[in-house]
Amino acid sequence: MKHCIILSIVIALPFCCFSQKNAYKIGCIGFYNLENLFDTLDAPNVRDEDFTPQGSYHYNTRIYVEKMDHLARVVSELGTELTPDGVSILGIAEVENRKPLEDFIRHPKLKSRNYQIVWYDSPDERGIDVALIYQPKYFKVLSSRAVPIPLPSRNGERDYTRDVLLVSGLYDGEPLHVMVNHWPSRVGGEAASQPLRNLAASICKNISDSLINADPNAKIVIMGDLNDDPSSPSVRQVLNAKAKKEQVEPGGMFNTMYDFYKKGIGTLAYQDAWSLFDQIIISHGLVNEEVGGFQFYQAHVHNPPYMLQHSGQFKGYPLRTYVGSNYMGGYSDHFPTYISLIKKIATP
C-alpha cells in the first residue's frame, strides 16, 4: 500500500493502543447490499422479469444508470476519512451477474481505483449473487471458490440460496481470507427460518476452523447480509462471535458491529424497528496485537443524511430504489458497513 496514516492523523483519531511516535498504514474493508442491482435484460431460468422495461417496476436503462450513479457515490465515500483510496476490499450482495459489476467498477466515481472482480454465478432462485471487488495495489488474490449452502428440500423440491464466496490472498503482503455472505431470508418467519441461517453460519464456521487449523493466527473476515442480528443464534452461538474483542480466545471470532447494535444503530429498518444484518466478523488473528501486522482499528456504519428518506411513511428509513413498485430514486434498503485495519510501519 502506498498510503499511510502518519503521526498527526493518528493523534486526531480515538486510538491509543500504539505509541504516538510511530507511523501506520490503514486499510479499509467493507460490505454493501446493493438492493437488486439487476441489468435490464430478461435472463432465462431466473425470476428477474420485474427488473425489465416491461416488468412491474418498469426498470429501464435510465433507472439502471441512475441507480449505478447513486451506488457509486456511496462506495466512493467509504473509508475516505482514513485513506484517500477508500475501501480496498468490498463485499457485495444482490447483484444479478458480472455485467452490472463491470459497469459499476468502470463508473467515473470509481474508475481510478482500478477495482477488480471476483464473482461466481450462484443457484439462487431470484438470480442474485454475492461478489467481491478489490484494489490490486492493496490485495492480491491467490484463490477463490464458491461454497454451496445445501438447504433442505421443501415439498420434495430442492431449495437454493446464495453460495458463500471464499477469497484468499495477500493484503499488503499478509495472508487474508474473506468470506462474503448473503444468508437465507426470514421468509416464513424468523423462528421457522432460523435453521437455514444456522446452516449457513456452520458453513462459515467450518471454513474458518479449517483455516485456523492450518494457521492458528489466520486473519479471516466473515462479512455479509446475514439476515440475522449480532445477538441471533447463528452469530452468537454457531459462529460464537463475541461482543468485545477482549473476549476473543485463540480460534474465536469478534463481531465488529456489536457495539452499534447495542446502541440501536442498524443497517436496515422494518416495521419501525432497526436491524443490523450487515455484519463484519473477524478472527482472533486480527485482534491479537502479538500476531503483528494489520489489526482491527475501527468499525463504521455509513449512513449520511442523503441516504435517508426524509418524508412519508418510511421517514428515517434508508432511501431505497423502490417501495413496492414505486420508484423512489434512492440507493439501497441497507446501509454499508466497513472496518479499518491498522499496521505499524518502521520510521527512520
C-alpha positions in Angstrom: 0.0 0.0 0.0 1.3 3.4 -0.9 -0.7 5.5 1.6 -0.2 5.5 5.3 -1.6 7.5 8.2 1.2 9.3 10.0 1.6 10.9 13.4 -0.7 13.9 13.1 -3.7 11.9 11.9 -3.2 9.1 14.4 -3.3 11.7 17.3 -6.5 13.1 15.9 -8.2 9.7 15.9 -9.5 7.9 19.1 -6.8 5.2 19.1 -4.3 4.9 21.9 -3.1 1.3 21.8 0.1 2.2 20.0 2.8 4.8 20.6 2.2 8.2 19.0 5.8 8.2 17.9 5.1 5.7 15.1 3.5 5.8 11.7 0.8 3.5 10.4 -0.7 2.0 7.4 -4.5 1.9 7.3 -6.7 -0.3 5.1 -10.5 -0.3 4.9 -12.6 -3.4 4.1 -16.4 -3.1 3.7 -19.7 -4.7 2.7 -22.7 -3.3 0.9 -26.0 -4.9 -0.1 -26.8 -3.1 -3.4 -30.5 -3.9 -3.3 -31.3 -5.7 -6.5 -28.6 -4.4 -8.9 -30.0 -6.1 -12.0 -29.4 -5.4 -15.6 -32.4 -4.7 -17.7 -32.5 -8.0 -19.7 -34.8 -10.9 -19.0 -32.5 -13.8 -18.3 -33.6 -17.4 -18.7 -34.4 -19.6 -15.6 -34.2 -16.6 -13.3 -37.1 -14.6 -11.7 -36.0 -11.2 -12.9 -39.0 -10.3 -15.0 -39.9 -7.4 -12.7 -36.5 -5.8 -13.4 -37.0 -5.3 -17.2 -38.7 -2.4 -19.0 -41.8 -4.5 -19.5 -41.9 -5.6 -15.9 -43.9 -4.3 -12.9 -41.0 -2.0 -11.9 -40.6 -0.6 -15.4 -36.9 -1.0 -14.8 -35.2 0.6 -17.7 -31.8 2.0 -18.8 -32.4 5.4 -17.2 -33.2 3.8 -13.8 -30.2 1.4 -14.1 -27.8 4.3 -14.8 -29.2 6.4 -12.0 -29.0 3.6 -9.5 -25.5 2.8 -10.6 -24.5 6.5 -10.1 -26.1 6.6 -6.6 -24.3 3.4 -5.5 -21.0 4.6 -6.9 -21.3 7.8 -4.9 -21.8 5.8 -1.7 -18.9 3.4 -2.4 -16.6 6.3 -3.4 -17.0 7.8 0.1 -16.5 4.7 2.2 -13.3 5.0 4.3 -12.1 8.2 2.7 -11.9 9.9 6.0 -9.0 7.5 6.8 -7.4 6.8 3.4 -7.8 8.6 0.0 -8.3 5.2 -1.7 -11.4 4.3 0.3 -12.3 0.7 0.7 -9.6 -1.6 -0.7 -11.9 -4.7 -0.5 -15.7 -4.5 -0.8 -18.1 -7.5 -0.4 -21.3 -7.1 -2.4 -24.7 -8.7 -2.2 -27.7 -8.6 -4.5 -26.0 -8.2 -7.9 -27.6 -10.2 -10.8 -24.4 -11.1 -12.8 -21.0 -9.9 -13.8 -22.2 -7.2 -16.2 -23.5 -4.8 -13.6 -20.3 -5.3 -11.6 -18.2 -4.4 -14.7 -20.4 -1.3 -15.3 -20.0 -0.4 -11.6 -16.2 -0.6 -11.3 -15.9 1.5 -14.6 -18.1 4.3 -13.2 -16.3 7.6 -13.2 -16.5 7.9 -9.4 -14.7 4.6 -9.0 -12.7 4.0 -12.2 -9.4 5.5 -10.8 -9.3 2.8 -8.1 -8.9 0.0 -10.6 -11.3 -2.3 -8.8 -11.1 -6.0 -9.9 -13.9 -8.5 -9.6 -14.4 -12.0 -8.0 -17.8 -13.4 -8.9 -19.4 -16.8 -9.3 -22.9 -17.4 -10.6 -24.9 -18.9 -7.7 -28.1 -21.1 -8.0 -30.2 -18.6 -6.1 -33.8 -18.6 -7.5 -34.0 -14.8 -7.5 -30.9 -14.7 -9.6 -28.9 -12.6 -7.2 -25.3 -13.3 -6.2 -22.6 -12.2 -3.9 -19.3 -10.8 -5.2 -16.1 -9.1 -4.1 -14.3 -6.2 -5.7 -10.8 -5.2 -4.7 -8.0 -2.8 -5.5 -5.0 -4.9 -6.6 -2.5 -2.4 -5.2 -3.7 -3.5 -1.8 -4.9 -7.1 -2.3 -3.5 -9.9 -4.4 -6.0 -12.7 -5.0 -4.4 -16.2 -4.7 -7.5 -18.4 -4.8 -11.3 -18.2 -4.7 -14.3 -20.5 -4.8 -18.0 -20.6 -4.3 -19.1 -22.8 -1.4 -22.7 -24.0 -1.7 -25.2 -24.0 1.3 -27.1 -27.2 0.9 -30.6 -26.2 2.0 -33.1 -29.0 2.8 -35.7 -29.8 0.3 -39.2 -28.3 0.6 -42.3 -30.3 -0.6 -39.9 -32.7 -2.3 -38.1 -30.0 -4.3 -34.5 -28.7 -3.7 -34.3 -25.2 -2.3 -31.4 -22.9 -3.3 -29.7 -19.8 -1.9 -26.6 -17.8 -2.4 -23.2 -19.5 -2.1 -20.6 -18.4 0.3 -17.8 -16.7 -1.6 -14.3 -17.5 -0.2 -11.4 -15.4 -1.4 -7.9 -15.8 -0.1 -4.9 -13.6 -0.9 -2.3 -11.3 0.3 -3.3 -8.0 1.9 -0.2 -5.7 1.6 1.8 -9.0 1.7 -0.1 -10.6 4.6 -2.3 -13.7 4.1 -6.0 -12.7 4.4 -9.1 -14.8 3.9 -12.5 -13.2 3.1 -16.0 -14.8 3.1 -18.8 -12.9 1.5 -22.3 -14.0 2.5 -26.0 -13.4 1.9 -27.7 -15.9 4.2 -31.3 -17.2 3.7 -34.0 -14.7 4.4 -36.6 -14.7 7.1 -39.5 -15.6 4.7 -41.9 -17.7 6.7 -40.9 -16.1 10.0 -37.7 -15.6 11.9 -38.0 -18.7 14.1 -39.1 -21.0 11.3 -36.3 -19.9 9.0 -33.6 -19.8 11.7 -32.2 -23.3 11.0 -31.4 -22.2 7.5 -29.2 -19.3 8.7 -27.7 -21.6 11.3 -26.7 -23.9 8.5 -25.1 -21.0 6.5 -23.2 -20.0 9.7 -22.0 -23.5 10.2 -20.5 -23.5 6.6 -18.6 -20.3 7.5 -17.5 -21.9 10.9 -16.2 -25.0 9.2 -14.2 -22.9 6.7 -12.7 -20.7 9.4 -11.9 -23.7 11.6 -10.1 -25.3 8.7 -8.1 -22.2 8.0 -7.2 -21.8 11.7 -6.2 -25.4 12.0 -3.7 -24.7 9.2 -2.6 -21.4 10.7 -3.7 -20.6 14.3 -3.1 -16.9 13.6 -5.1 -16.9 10.4 -6.6 -13.5 9.5 -10.2 -14.1 8.5 -13.1 -11.7 7.6 -16.6 -13.0 7.5 -18.9 -10.3 6.1 -22.3 -10.1 4.6 -26.0 -9.6 4.9 -26.7 -12.3 7.4 -30.4 -11.7 7.7 -29.7 -12.0 11.4 -28.7 -9.6 14.1 -25.4 -9.9 16.2 -27.5 -11.4 19.0 -29.1 -14.1 16.8 -28.2 -17.8 17.4 -26.5 -18.1 14.0 -24.0 -15.4 15.0 -23.7 -15.7 18.8 -23.9 -19.5 19.1 -22.9 -21.1 15.8 -20.1 -18.6 14.9 -19.6 -17.8 18.5 -18.8 -14.2 17.6 -18.0 -12.2 20.7 -19.3 -8.8 21.5 -15.9 -7.5 22.7 -12.5 -8.2 21.3 -11.1 -8.8 24.8 -13.4 -11.8 25.0 -12.0 -13.5 21.9 -9.8 -16.5 22.5 -7.5 -18.2 20.0 -9.6 -19.8 17.3 -12.5 -17.4 18.1 -14.3 -14.6 16.4 -15.1 -10.9 17.2 -18.2 -9.1 15.9 -17.1 -5.6 15.0 -20.7 -4.5 14.7 -22.0 -5.5 18.1 -21.5 -2.1 19.8 -23.6 -0.4 17.1 -26.3 -3.0 17.6 -26.4 -2.4 21.4 -26.7 1.3 20.8 -29.7 0.8 18.5 -27.9 1.7 15.3 -28.9 -0.6 12.4 -28.3 -1.1 8.7 -32.0 -1.6 7.7 -35.4 -0.8 9.1 -38.6 -2.8 9.1 -41.9 -2.0 10.8 -40.3 0.9 12.6 -37.5 -1.2 14.1 -33.8 -1.2 13.2 -31.9 -4.4 12.5 -28.2 -4.8 11.9 -27.9 -7.6 9.4 -24.8 -6.2 7.6 -22.0 -7.5 9.7 -18.3 -7.9 9.6 -16.8 -10.6 11.9 -13.1 -11.1 12.2 -10.8 -13.8 13.6 -8.5 -13.7 16.6 -5.6 -13.0 14.3 -7.0 -9.5 13.6 -7.5 -8.6 17.3 -4.3 -10.0 18.8 -1.5 -7.5 18.7 1.1 -10.2 19.4 0.4 -11.6 15.9 1.6 -8.3 14.4 0.7 -6.8 11.0 -2.7 -5.5 10.4 -5.0 -5.3 13.4 -8.6 -4.1 13.9 -8.9 -0.4 14.5 -12.5 0.8 14.0 -15.9 -0.2 12.7 -18.3 2.0 10.8 -21.9 2.2 9.6 -22.2 4.6 6.7 -25.5 6.4 7.0 -25.2 10.1 5.9 -28.4 12.1 5.8 -28.7 11.9 2.0 -29.1 8.1 2.3 -32.2 8.6 4.4 -35.8 9.1 3.4 -36.9 12.4 4.8 -40.7 12.3 4.4 -43.7 9.9 4.1 -44.5 6.6 5.7 -40.9 5.5 5.7 -39.3 8.7 7.0 -36.0 7.9 8.6 -35.5 4.6 6.8 -32.8 4.0 4.2 -33.8 5.7 0.9 -34.2 2.7 -1.3 -34.7 2.2 -5.0 -38.3 1.0 -4.9 -41.1 0.8 -2.3 -43.3 -1.8 -3.8 -43.4 -1.0 -7.4 -43.0 2.8 -6.8 -39.6 4.1 -7.9 -38.0 6.2 -5.1 -34.8 7.1 -6.8 -32.8 6.0 -3.8 -29.7 3.9 -3.0 -30.4 0.7 -1.2 -32.6 -0.6 1.6 -29.3 -1.3 3.5 -26.5 0.9 4.8 -23.0 -0.3 4.0 -20.6 -1.2 6.8 -16.8 -1.2 6.9 -13.9 -1.7 9.2 -10.4 -0.2 9.2 -7.3 -2.1 9.9 -4.0 -0.5 11.1 -0.4 -1.7 10.9 2.6 0.0 12.4 5.4 0.7 10.0 9.0 1.4 10.6 10.1 5.0 10.7 13.6 6.4 10.5 
